[in-house]
Amino acid sequence: MAAARRTSRDIRSESRLVLMRALLAAGESTRNGLAEETGLSLATVSTIVGDLLKYDIAAETGLLTGGIGRPTTGLRLNADRGRVVGVYVEDRYLEATVFDAALGRLATVEATADEPVEEADDLIDWIGSAIDAALERAQANRDEVLGVGILLPGGMQRPVKAAAVLPNAIWLHLDRLRDRLGLPVVVDNPLKAIATSELWLGAGRRSANVVAVSLGYGVGAGIIQDGAVVRGATNASGEWGHSLLAFEGRRCQCGREGCVEAYVGIPGILQTLTETAPDHPLAASTACFAFLDALAAAAEAGDPAAIATIERSAHHLGAALTDLVAVLNPEVIALTGWNVGPVTRERLMSTVRQRVRDDAPGDAAADLAIEFSEQCGMDGIAAIALERFMRDIGLVTTRVPAL
Amino acid sequence: MAAARRTSRDIRSESRLVLMRALLAAGESTRNGLAEETGLSLATVSTIVGDLLKYDIAAETGLLTGGIGRPTTGLRLNADRGRVVGVYVEDRYLEATVFDAALGRLATVEATADEPVEEADDLIDWIGSAIDAALERAQANRDEVLGVGILLPGGMQRPVKAAAVLPNAIWLHLDRLRDRLGLPVVVDNPLKAIATSELWLGAGRRSANVVAVSLGYGVGAGIIQDGAVVRGATNASGEWGHSLLAFEGRRCQCGREGCVEAYVGIPGILQTLTETAPDHPLAASTACFAFLDALAAAAEAGDPAAIATIERSAHHLGAALTDLVAVLNPEVIALTGWNVGPVTRERLMSTVRQRVRDDAPGDAAADLAIEFSEQCGMDGIAAIALERFMRDIGLVTTRVPAL
């Protein structure tokens, strides 16, 4: 990519998204309220509101007479402008969720398969059927659909080395998927989706510098800097899970040695337990969220090996989060995943916060908030599909995924 | 900091800097040429050029008659608009360089002290005298000085924990320094300065996503994303040197265990030699650039321990750079420092590049260039002082350091 060339058209486009997000956050607002909230001039706000009204993306809600001064016209996002659909797919599990145009959830359909679905044609059919079922459940017509967003691990541009069968089956057959769906499709990876979710619906509403950290089987980070999602040169930013915790350390599933994920991902936590207490009953577990729940329960019941494993994992996580603080200096780290109970969460977080405070360089963590977040990739991919629709109608020029 | 609120004024401001940088890169250009180069509309370019001409920041160079079509008016930055001064200061070494307003170097004064200069009054006098001497050498009057930029390690907002005496002596007495100099002063840290140098003069001219890596006694990174310097919430971003190479590894001078700097900084390389060959003659060296030169010379003469140390250090550096690739996915990593000869550099870089290629997640490093750069913090702090001058006269609103 050449050096960024931001034109006045890009700026208008950016301002439109800023205003849409402000309107979504407010629920209902006015031109004056939006100008105050966004820092844009009233003239700019009025122009943008005009664009959004023209395309039915916003709607007027009648005169607001509360407070002092003349009554002013209320504004909101037009939830009924259309529908967007988010899709999450694994080889045996699929979820399709229908949202309205104000990112409200209308209906979800989940599907499971006994055998991994790996053939491209089968996958495409599976996705298509789930979308059809979700639209039916949401009582939505296909012609109302503004866009479909698909969460897909891996690079945007090309299949990645050592990738699982599934993402490649979709990457390689994206045209067939588009033909089957007959709808505008955008594909983006979960890290960009959680960052976008934070930007539209979460910590990004109040802070310009946020790192959204996803903790699960794998781990990664979505980055917001100066109010925009950081994508990097090839949309591959945020692979914090494959940055280093320990030089020449544990072998990671990606092939590298010592990755953060090999310690902080669920299989890594299981390995920490195995190293701590090889004969522990949970050491024979399969690495999945149920293992994490069982480990938390054991720790809460006073099991020393479980407590030691959680404590050690908290040190691993704290050290790895400190790296994000050192390099990116965010205001907020928003953690998602690890839906363990409040007792375990508190045990974890007191160690994590202490470790970050102790280890972060200089005053980089002085005003940092580390918090759990309710944001998720599904909401984020819906917001990306909405951004992509804005681009399709010519209101947005700035970088949204090209695929 | 609240969520970024970019107004149309900010956008004009940003466009002005984009255009100034394009004009600097071109040397001489035209309104049409600048429109083509920046992607800004001809109308926008003409407006901005009008602003720059009005404030004498740009100048017309007469009619250009080469090529086809009507002759057009040439434009260049007005180098004689004024002078900016960059200052680098350590406790026994000080450098002041005078630049013209097109960032051309005019004169440099260096000063050394036998004893560390630690008292605030002494430091302030030392800096003031060096600036006076440099201005005299550049035949510049004080009233021509648009701004002074001071490179200073540590946080922007407040003294950092475990900081050396010197930066704190300046941080705590910045008002007295301003009074003594009687000139507009901006202070910024070396990481932001090397990023700004790459943006104005280096890889940032052709790439929107660049990481400028500074290798020396300490190490760090200046980050450019989407054509702008990433500062983070408290201007503390880029402390890659204090991100983790090895969990519970070597003690770093910052107090943390296992920092990149503890392996890749010059004292870290010396420690690697000491661990490899405790009885090696160079193991008794002081950790400084002369040690690195001697190590390189020994390796080039075939000394196995020196070769092993360089090889091991290349693995450390490659692993640590891979983390930047994983998290930030840049197009270019521009390395500064380590001014070792071409043989050692080639030995280093082949290992570094191989390691990054092998370890980077997915295709994040597929199009990555890792190269040595001639940019330096001194040029960067001069550019920051120039940006700050643009702010002082009201042409720039976007974030430049506040101090």
Interface residues (C-beta under 8 A of the other chain):
Chain A: M1 A2 A3 A4 R5 R6 T7 S8 I11 E14 S15 V18 T38 G39 L40 S41 T44 G154 G155 Q157 R158 V160 K161 A163 G204 R205 R206 S207 A208 N209 A221 I223 Q225 D226 G227 A228 V230 R231 G232 A233 T234 N235 A236 S237 G238 E239 W240 H242 S243 L244 L245 A246 F247 G249 C254 R256 G258 Y263 H316 A319 A320 T322 D323 L324 A326 V327 L328 N329 P330 E331 D358 D359 P361 G362 D363 A364 A366 D367 L368 R399
Chain B: M1 A2 A3 A4 R5 R6 T7 S8 I11 E14 S15 V18 T38 G39 L40 S41 T44 G154 G155 Q157 R158 V160 K161 A163 G204 R205 R206 S207 A208 N209 A221 I223 Q225 D226 G227 A228 V230 R231 G232 A233 T234 N235 A236 S237 G238 E239 W240 H242 S243 L244 L245 A246 F247 G249 C254 R256 G258 Y263 H316 A319 A320 T322 D323 L324 A326 V327 L328 N329 P330 E331 D358 D359 P361 G362 D363 A364 A366 D367 L368 R399
